[in-house]
Amino acid sequence: MRFDFRTPHAIVHAPDWRDVDHLLYRWTRAIGGSHELARCVARLSLAESQGHTALRLDGDDVAACRASALVGDGRATTPFVLDADDRFYFWRGHAAEVAVAEALATRATAKTTACDGDDAAIAALFDDDVRNAAQRQAVQAALTRRLVVLTGGPGTGKTTTVLRMLLALQQRAAAPLAIHLAAPTGKAAQRLQQAIVQGQVALAPRLDASWRPALDAMSALTASTLHRLLEFDPRHGRWRRNSEQPLASDVVVIDEASMLDLDQMRALMAALPAHTRLILVGDADQLASIAAGAVLTDAVRALAESRSASLVRLEHVFRATPELGAAHAAIRQGDAGALRAAYRAGVVEQHPLPDAPTLRHRLSHWADMLAEVLRRCDVGVAHDAFRAAKTLQAIRQRQLLCALRESAFGVVAVNAVLQSALAREFGAGQRDWFPGRIVMITRNDDAHGLFNGDVGIALPDEEGRLKVWFEGDVLVPARAFVPGLLPAHDTAYAITIHKSQGSEYEHVAVLLPPSPESPILSRQLLYTAASRGKQSLSLWANDDVIDAALARPLARSGGLQSKLRDALRKTS
């Protein structure tokens, strides 16, 4: 049967609907759905694009959906599902939530071969600092459970704890473990691998010879993106690793798990053998994934409600100053009074921006600051890999984060202003490439080992040729590339808050939209940005904008939290 989707069955005035939403409305009508059901389907499609997995219905919409043969309760396959709590789903979204909830619950309640952790091994990995109590708890959980969800803010020692968890597991094992490290993005995977290697080097001196095999195993670990780990096939839109072709893994670690969407999580759970330990690591208070779902947040809340030992929270901040850590906590909790106290104490600076001219004035000051750093680094003189690494590190101590991409307050316009100002001083007539230009890679390039989120700086090499230098490794601290051979990239004097996830800087400035009505504002957005700073934080926004962000906690509509809570009750 062929349908003419061009002919509307009813006039629908919905200016916010996208083309695909209108198309789904017409498709639903074409297969026999009512006007009310089709309208719900279009709204659900729009909601999914905004990160929700379900649409909460009420009144006549509930009655219309329950009356349709196209809508089921999830027990039989139907195009749409309406659950007992009046959450409306596409079939795949409901099925994904059920599958993920059941898989997580099974792992959280599974019994391991050992009932207790190895106290001697745990003691060897830690000193007597009481601040390490939660980290010890995490190692204990790794030794005794199939699922560990490790959550905490920046600087709470999540990666250090993961290293100790892996060392304890390997030390107990009779043979080398198959350990896979992964993250949603290439840059996050790279940071995870670097942190594991650096942590292993730092920890080695305190461990005796019996730990050498375990330490050597850590040195050999590599990290990949989740898509590469599960062998995603973009041509057919499927994951090659699944229940029929599972991963050959004893332990799987997923870092930056707050970026995981529901479909990715379902694919991961399907690919894990029953014996595999899964360690999810991330900050549940940060921004959720771009695609639909808030997997980490929902999992943390459900495990907390169930008081599961699979959940471990790290709360002590080791890297940020205590005062700034308190300011981060104030933002995370939406406490405007505590944040203003941080202003008065000089911990956080606020620079109101009532209009575009005020922003240009503030950007002029920021450009002057960047120029001073570049002058101190002598960016115009010849650089080798070691000098380039120091220059890159110096310029990356300060970062401007923008909530928006477009508009006068967005990252594109801001970078244009800053690049123009710095080109006048360092460009010698060149606006595009000059010593001191900072860029960020926006597309993975496996051939050159450059990933989305990598930041580089243009500097002359020892022969005076301008190259773009990126972070390297211990032996070669910086890698140089010809500008014309770089993959897709953007100027990065300022970056979006979303792009900053997983990174930390000594000094952070946060530029928010000028209107408190901006739909992008949220508590999670402000917290994600603010918590990137370790030494200082500057908020470029009016009081009403900051207050609006603090008062607007994001809540994605979906049922994973309740499904996981119910599944935990059934399996415990």
Protein Blocks (a to p, Z undefined) as FASTA:
>chain_A
ZZdfkbcfbdcddfkbcfklmmmmmmmmmnopafklmmmmmmmmmmmmnopabdcdehjl
mmmmmmpmkbcehlaccfbdcdfkopacdfklmmmmmmmmmmmmmmmmpccfbfbdcfkl
mmmmpcfbfklmmmmmmmmmmmmpcbdcddddehilmmmmmmmmmmmmmmmpmbdcdddd
ddfbfklmmmmmmmmmmmmmmmmmmpcfklmmmmmmmmmpccddfklmnopafknopafb
dfklccddfbdcdehkllpcfklmmmmmmmpcfklccdddddfkbccdfbgcjfklmmmm
mmmmnopakbccdfbdfkbcfklmmmmmmmmnopaklmmmmmmnomaccdddfbfklmmm
mmmmmmmmmmmmmmmnopmbccdfklmmmmmmmmmmpccddfbfgdjkbmklmmmmmmmm
mmmmmnnopakbcghiacddfbdcfknopaehiacdddddfkopacddddddfklmbccd
dfklpccdddfkbccfklmgoiacfbdcddddfbfklmkbcfklmmmmmmmpmkbccddd
dfklmmmmmmmccddddjklmmmmmmmmmmZZ
